[in-house]
């Protein structure tokens, strides 16, 4: 059990790790000074208090019944992978730069207001249909297995992984230049606490794509 379940915490906490505590049902609303919250794998947790407005980093991966409030406006990093009941990311999270929502199978859209996103990992979001063109700062995109996805921004991506996106429309190559490096290799994404292995195979390119350093578009042929 975590310190919350044992009632052994201070209301002045700024850092809280209660990961894998399956007994945890709620985060105390009095923890208003929290800037970092790790509730990874807390499968009984259903909500984050709307009073935690100072949070900058939130890891709630695997919280299958969780919903997010729209008051977490200072979040810069959010890992909500496998939050299968999550239907939307609050549009108010405008300061997000990293969003990991792999396996959020109820998620239908990424808000157009998340203009500061540079990194988006949304693989296997099977109901996601588009990633907005307004995400002009997005340069790292992993959307493999998004089987309903039809549109992504025409950005100058450094990393693009779109394996299995069978309905994805043709890229607009006018925004892309002609240099690609290190394509057929394993890509390890490391951002302090998060890591994901992505395996590259073959790609199809007509005029080259962006300032890409890596790209994965499996099941295509190189021309």
C-alpha positions as CSV (number, residue, x, y, z in Angstrom):
1,X,0.0,0.0,0.0
2,X,1.1,3.6,-0.7
3,X,1.5,6.4,1.8
4,X,-1.9,7.7,0.8
5,X,-3.7,4.5,1.7
6,X,-1.7,4.3,4.9
7,X,-2.5,8.0,5.7
8,X,1.2,8.8,6.2
9,X,1.6,11.8,4.0
10,X,2.0,15.5,4.4
11,X,-0.3,18.0,2.6
12,X,2.8,19.9,1.6
13,X,4.0,17.1,-0.7
14,X,5.3,18.2,-4.1
15,X,6.3,14.8,-5.3
16,X,4.1,11.7,-4.9
17,X,4.8,8.2,-6.2
18,X,2.0,5.7,-5.5
19,X,2.6,3.6,-8.5
20,X,1.1,0.0,-8.7
21,X,-1.0,0.6,-5.6
22,X,-4.2,-1.2,-6.6
23,X,-5.9,-0.2,-3.3
24,X,-5.7,3.5,-4.1
25,X,-9.2,4.9,-5.1
26,X,-8.5,8.6,-4.8
27,X,-5.8,11.2,-4.6
28,X,-6.5,13.7,-1.7
29,X,-7.7,17.0,-3.1
30,X,-5.7,18.8,-0.4
31,X,-2.3,18.0,-2.1
32,X,-2.4,21.3,-4.0
33,X,1.4,21.7,-4.0
34,X,2.0,18.5,-6.0
35,X,4.1,19.1,-9.2
36,X,4.8,15.5,-9.9
37,X,2.4,12.5,-9.6
38,X,3.1,8.9,-10.5
39,X,0.0,6.7,-10.2
40,X,1.1,4.2,-12.8
41,X,-0.9,1.0,-12.5
42,X,-3.4,2.2,-9.9
43,X,-6.2,0.3,-11.4
44,X,-8.8,1.4,-8.8
45,X,-8.2,5.1,-9.3
46,X,-11.0,6.8,-11.2
47,X,-10.1,10.5,-11.2
48,X,-7.5,13.1,-10.5
49,X,-8.6,16.0,-8.3
50,X,-9.3,19.3,-10.1
51,X,-7.4,21.1,-7.3
52,X,-4.0,19.8,-8.4
53,X,-3.4,22.8,-10.6
54,X,0.4,22.9,-10.0
55,X,1.0,19.5,-11.5
56,X,3.6,19.6,-14.3
57,X,4.2,15.9,-14.8
58,X,1.5,13.1,-14.5
59,X,2.1,9.4,-15.1
60,X,-1.3,7.6,-14.9
61,X,-0.5,4.7,-17.3
62,X,-2.7,1.7,-16.8
63,X,-5.4,3.5,-14.8
64,X,-8.1,1.9,-16.8
65,X,-11.1,3.8,-15.3
66,X,-9.5,7.2,-15.0
67,X,-10.8,10.5,-16.3
68,X,-8.8,13.8,-16.4
69,X,-10.0,17.2,-15.2
70,X,-9.6,20.3,-17.3
71,X,-7.9,22.3,-14.6
72,X,-4.4,20.7,-15.0
73,X,-3.3,23.6,-17.1
74,X,0.4,23.5,-16.0
75,X,1.0,20.0,-17.2
76,X,3.9,19.7,-19.6
77,X,4.3,15.9,-19.6
78,X,1.4,13.4,-19.5
79,X,1.6,9.6,-19.7
80,X,-1.9,8.2,-19.9
81,X,-1.1,5.1,-21.9
82,X,-3.7,2.2,-21.6
83,X,-6.3,4.4,-19.9
84,X,-8.9,2.6,-21.8
85,X,-11.9,4.6,-20.5
86,X,-10.3,7.9,-21.4
87,X,-12.4,9.4,-24.3
88,X,-10.7,12.8,-24.5
89,X,-7.6,14.8,-23.6
90,X,-8.7,18.1,-22.0
91,X,-8.3,20.9,-24.5
92,X,-7.1,23.2,-21.7
93,X,-3.8,21.3,-21.4
94,X,-2.1,23.8,-23.7
95,X,1.3,23.6,-22.1
96,X,1.8,19.9,-22.9
97,X,5.0,19.2,-24.8
98,X,5.0,15.4,-24.3
99,X,1.9,13.3,-24.6
100,X,1.9,9.5,-24.3
101,X,-1.5,7.9,-24.9
102,X,-0.6,4.6,-26.4
103,X,-3.5,2.1,-26.2
104,X,-6.2,4.6,-25.2
105,X,-8.8,2.7,-27.2
106,X,-11.7,5.0,-26.4
107,X,-9.8,8.2,-27.4
108,X,-11.3,9.8,-30.5
109,X,-9.3,13.0,-31.0
110,X,-6.3,15.0,-30.0
111,X,-7.3,18.6,-29.2
112,X,-6.3,21.2,-31.7
113,X,-5.3,23.5,-28.8
114,X,-2.2,21.5,-27.9
115,X,0.0,23.6,-30.0
116,X,3.1,23.2,-27.9
117,X,3.3,19.4,-28.3
118,X,6.6,18.3,-29.7
119,X,6.3,14.6,-28.9
120,X,3.1,12.5,-29.4
121,X,3.0,8.7,-28.9
122,X,-0.5,7.6,-29.7
123,X,0.0,4.1,-31.1
124,X,-3.0,1.7,-31.0
125,X,-5.6,4.4,-30.5
126,X,-7.9,2.6,-32.8
127,X,-10.7,5.2,-32.7
128,X,-8.4,8.2,-33.4
129,X,-9.3,9.6,-36.8
130,X,-7.0,12.6,-37.2
131,X,-4.1,14.6,-35.7
132,X,-4.8,18.3,-36.1
133,X,-2.8,20.5,-38.4
134,X,-2.6,23.1,-35.6
135,X,0.1,21.0,-33.9
136,X,2.8,22.9,-35.7
137,X,5.6,22.1,-33.2
138,X,5.1,18.3,-33.4
139,X,8.3,16.7,-34.7
140,X,8.2,13.3,-33.1
141,X,5.1,11.3,-34.0
142,X,4.4,7.6,-33.2
143,X,0.9,6.6,-34.5
144,X,1.4,3.0,-35.5
145,X,-1.7,0.9,-35.2
146,X,-4.1,3.8,-35.4
147,X,-6.3,2.0,-37.8
148,X,-8.9,4.7,-38.2
149,X,-6.4,7.5,-38.7
150,X,-6.8,9.4,-42.0
151,X,-4.8,12.6,-41.5
152,X,-1.6,13.9,-39.8
153,X,0.0,17.3,-40.0
154,X,2.3,18.2,-42.8
155,X,5.1,18.9,-40.4
156,X,8.9,18.5,-40.8
157,X,9.1,15.4,-38.6
158,X,12.3,14.2,-37.2
159,X,10.8,10.8,-36.3
160,X,7.6,9.4,-37.9
161,X,6.2,6.0,-37.1
162,X,3.0,5.1,-38.8
163,X,3.0,1.3,-39.2
164,X,-0.5,-0.1,-39.8
165,X,-2.2,3.2,-40.5
166,X,-4.0,1.8,-43.5
167,X,-6.4,4.7,-44.1
168,X,-3.7,7.4,-43.8
169,X,-3.9,9.8,-46.7
170,X,-0.9,10.5,-49.0
171,X,1.6,12.9,-47.5
172,X,1.8,16.4,-49.0
173,X,5.4,16.3,-50.1
174,X,5.6,20.0,-50.9
175,X,6.5,20.6,-47.2
176,X,9.1,18.0,-47.2
177,X,12.8,18.0,-48.2
178,X,15.0,15.2,-49.3
179,X,17.3,13.9,-46.6
180,X,16.6,10.8,-44.5
181,X,19.1,9.1,-42.2
182,X,19.1,5.9,-40.2
183,X,15.8,4.4,-41.3
184,X,16.0,0.7,-40.9
185,X,16.9,0.4,-37.1
186,X,15.5,0.2,-33.7
187,X,14.4,3.5,-32.2
188,X,14.6,3.9,-28.5
189,X,12.6,6.8,-27.2
190,X,13.9,8.0,-23.8
191,X,12.4,10.9,-21.9
192,X,13.7,10.5,-18.3
193,X,11.0,8.1,-17.0
194,X,9.5,6.8,-20.2
195,X,10.9,4.5,-22.8
196,X,9.4,2.7,-25.8
197,X,11.1,0.4,-28.4
198,X,10.0,1.0,-32.0
199,X,11.2,-1.3,-34.7
200,X,11.7,-0.1,-38.2
201,X,11.4,-2.1,-41.4
202,X,10.6,-0.7,-44.9
203,X,9.2,2.6,-46.1
204,X,7.8,4.1,-49.3
205,X,9.0,7.6,-50.2
206,X,8.2,9.6,-53.3
207,X,10.2,12.9,-52.7
208,X,11.5,12.4,-49.2
209,X,10.0,13.5,-46.0
210,X,10.8,16.5,-43.9
211,X,13.9,16.8,-41.7
212,X,13.3,13.2,-40.8
213,X,16.2,11.4,-39.1
214,X,14.1,8.2,-38.6
215,X,10.9,6.9,-40.1
216,X,8.9,3.6,-39.8
217,X,6.2,2.8,-42.3
218,X,6.1,-1.0,-42.3
219,X,4.7,-3.2,-45.0
220,X,5.6,-0.8,-47.8
221,X,8.4,-1.0,-50.4
222,X,11.4,1.2,-50.8
223,X,11.5,3.1,-54.2
